[in-house]
Amino acid sequence: MKAVVIREYGSPEVLQYQEVEPPKIKPDQLLVKVRATCVNPVDWKIRKGMLKLITGNKFPMILGFDLSGDVVEVGSQVTRFKPGDAIYGNVGLLGGAYAELAAVPEKSVALKPTNMTYEEAASVPVAALTALQALQDLAHIQVGQTVLINGASGGVGTFAVQIAKALGAEVTAVCSTKNIDLVKSLGADRVIDYSQQDFTQGTAQYDIILDAVAKQSFSSCKQVLKAKGIYVNTLPTPETIVQSVLTAFIPGKKAKFILETPRSQDLLYLKELIEAGKIRSVIDRTFPLQELAAAHAYSESERAVGKIAIAVAG
């Protein structure tokens, strides 16, 4: 099969499109013909060696976590899927989605939303699960609460705005001038242009602040959190980790960080919201798998609005 492989850490040029052996599935896995995947910031952070304490130095490595495609084969313990099913999900910790075929745990996928293309569906899992689990599992979002999404036009942010609205919150979105109309179209009740106003210096207070781009700290957000407000960061910085431990034992405002977990039940819930027209993917650009290096470079520029999709197989 064709795949994009790295044999060392480095710039986008280390991503090599070549022929490799297809994966062999375990009893609890599916073999999936990948129709589409996408680029998440974690992909290029791994490629650059920024996470080598987790990923190690075992090469060759096939990156990529999100995918959508068709089931080719199922393991002996798989009960919910059969060959031919169209699915979407997250490959999990080991990656492997930048390829024509991928081995995926059954617990990490769900049937693809019927009203999405493969590219749209592949853009959902990591970003939307991060948003959902941050808001629902960590912040315990309630109907009528005030939620601020910092980085509302990015991959996680675009889903976070829509999910918070679907869960009945009043949403304030923070983005740049050029993305105000987009963020409003996703359902934001109020938009703050960060080039004109610093939300951390405002008078409004929020029940939940989700920093989807990890550009603000708990300390800087503290004064605009309500007395029992919760701040969630998408990047586990040393400060956030320390603050999360400290605030866990002290009454009042809490600091937390989200590490997304691929769960089929959450993907099924997102599928319901998508098919009900409450969530959509925002795709900035679609690249073919052969041009993955260009897609990584574009992601690293931090200019992308929403997601960067990768078309894999016809």
N, C-alpha and C positions, 0 to 999 in steps of 0.2 A: 504494500500500500504506500501511498504518498503521505508524508508527514513533514512538519517543520520541527527540526531537531536543533538543540544547542549542545555543543561539546566543550564549552567553556563559558564562563561568565564574561559579559562585556556589553558593547554597544549593540544596536539593532542588527548590525552586520553579522553577528554570531548566529542569527536565525537562518538555518539552512534547509531549503526545501529539497527533500530527497526520498529515495525508496528505502523503506525499512520493513522489518517483519511485523505482521499484524499481531495484536495482543491475544493472549489466551485467557479465556474467562474462568473465574472461580465459580463454585456452585451457587453463590448468592449474587452473581453478576449477570448483566446483559451485554451482548456484543452489539454495538450500535453503529449503523452507517451514518456518519456525521454529515448532516446537510448544512449546518451552520454552527459557528461558535462566535465568540466576541473577545475583545480585549478589555481586561480590567487592569487598573493600576498595579494590583498585586503581581500580574504577569511580568511587567517590565521591572518591577522591584526584584523579583526572583532572578530574572535574566541578568540584571546588573550585579547580582551577588549581595544585595542588601539584606537578604533573608537567609544567608548561607548557614547560619546557626541552626535553622530549621531544615533547610533543604539539603545541606551537606555538599559533598563534591562528587556525587555519583553521576557520571555521564556515560552515554548520551542521555539527554533529558528532553521529554516532550512536554511543553507547557500547555496551558489552557484549561479552564475549569468549567465554564458554561458550554452547554451544547443543546442542540435539538437535532433530531434525526429519526431514523427508522430502525426498529429492532430486527436484527439479523438472526440472532441465536440467544437462547436463554439457558442459564445454569440449572442444574438439577434441583436446587432449592427455591427457584423463582416460581411464584404462584400468581402474581398479578399481571404479568405481561406475556405476550406471545409474539412470534416473528410477524413482522408487518405493522405492528403498532407504532404510531407516531408519538414520540415522547420528547420531553424536555427536562433538563435538570443540571445537576452539578456533579462533575466527575469525582470530586472529593480531594483530599489532601495531596494525592500523588499527581494530579493533573493528567494530561494525555488527550485533551480535546482538539489540539492543533493537528488533526490527522483525519484520514478518510474513515478509519474505524477506531472505536474506543471501547474499552471495558468499563462498565459503570455499575456501581452497587445498586441493587433494586431499591434500597431504602432512600436513594438520593434522587430519584426521578418520579415523574408523574406523566400521565397522558398529556400531550400538547394541547393548549387551548385551540379550539376549532376555528376561531376567528382571527388567528395570527398566522403570518408566514413563518417559515423556519427561522429566518433572520430575526424577526420580531420576538419569537419565542426564546431564541438563544440569548437574547439580550436581557432576559428577565432574571434568571435564578440568583446569581451572586448578589446583584445590586438590590433586587426587590426583597430577597430574603434578609439581607442586611437591614433594610429599612423596616420590614415587618417585625423582625425579632427585636430590633432596637426599641421600636415604639410599643410593641405588645408585651414582649417578655421582660424587658428591662425597665421601661418607663411606665408600664401598666396603664396605658392610655385609656381615658374615659370619655364618654360622650360629653361635649360641651367644654372640654378643657382647651386651653390656649397652648398651641404648639408653634415653636419657631424652628424652621429648617434652614440652616446655614449651608450655602452651596446648593441651592434649590434647582439649578439648571444642569447639574452633573448627573452621572449615572445613578448613584444612590438617591440624590436629591429629587430627581424627577419622579421616582417611584414613591419616595417618602411623602411628598406633597399629596399625591393621589391616595395613598394608603391612609394617611392621617385624616383626609376628608371623608374617605369611605367609612372610617371608624368613628365619625361624628365629631371631630375636633374642629376648632377654629384655627386656621392656619395662616401664619405669617411666614413669607418666603424671602430669603435674602439672596440676591443675584446681581449681575452686572446690568447696566442700562439696556444693552442689546437683547437681553433675554427676558425682560419684564413681561412682554406680551405672551411669550411661550408659557411662563410660569403661571400667569393668570389663567391661561387656557387649560391648565392642569387642575385648576380649582382653588388656587390660593385666594384667601379672603383679603389679604393685604400683602404688598410687596415692598421691600426695602432695597433700594439701590445702594450697594455698599460703597460705590464711588462718591455718593452724596451724603451718606449717613452711616455712622457706626452704631449698630444696634446695641452694643454693650454700654453705650453712653446714653441710651434713650430712657424714657420714663415708664414705658410699658413693661409689664412683668409677665412671665410665662410659666405654665405648669411644667412644660417639657421643652428643652432645647436639644435638638439633634444636630450636632456639628458634622455634617456629611462630608466635609472636606478637611476636617481636622485643622482648621486655621485659627481657632480660638481655644483658649484654655478654660478649665472650670473656674479658675481664679478670675479671669476677665469677664466671665458670664455670670458670676455669682450674684452681682447686684441686680441683674434683670431676671433672676429666678424668683418665683414665689417662695414663701416660707418652707413649703414641703416640695419644692420643685426638683426635677431630675434633669441632669445634664448627661448626655450620651455622646461619646466620641467614637469615631470609626477607626482611629489609629491608637493602639495601646502605647502611648508615650510613657516614659518613666513617671512624669508628673501625674498623669491620669491614673496610672496603676496605684501610686501612693495615695492619691486623693480618694480613689474608690475604696481602698482598704480602710482609710481613716473615717470616711463619711458613713461607711456601713454600720459603724458602731456608735455614731453620734446622731441624736435626733436632728431633723432639719433637712437642709438641702443635700442632695446626693450627687456624686460623680460616678459615672459608669462608662465602660467601653464595650463595644460589640465585636465579637468574633463570630461571623456567620456560620451556622451549622446546616448542611444540606439535609432537609427533612421532607419526605414525600407528602406528609400531611399538610405542611405549610405550602408546598407547591400546588396541592389540590385546592387549598383555600384561595391562593392567588389565581388559579385557573377559574374559579367561580367568579371572582371579582372582574377578571379580564372578560369573560364571556358575558357578564352582566353590563359591560361597557363602562365600568368604574375605573379601570386601569388600562393604560396603553403604553407601549414602548415608544421612546423618543430616540430615533437613530440619526446620528449626525452624518456618518458615512458608512458605506459598505465596501470592503476590500476583498479581492480573491485571496485564497490561502497563500498563493505564490507571492503576494505582496505584503506579507505579514510584517516584514521589517518596516515598511512605510507606515503601516497601521500603528506599530509600537511607537515610532517616532512622533506620530500625530498625537497619540495618547499622552506621551511624555510632555508635549508642548502645553498641555492643560488648556487647550483652546476648544476641545470637543464639548458639544452640547448634548447631553444624554449619553448614548452608547455608541461604540464603534463596532459594527458587525463584520463578521468574516464569513463569506460564502465558501463552502467547502466542496460539496458534491452536487451534481445535477440530479 
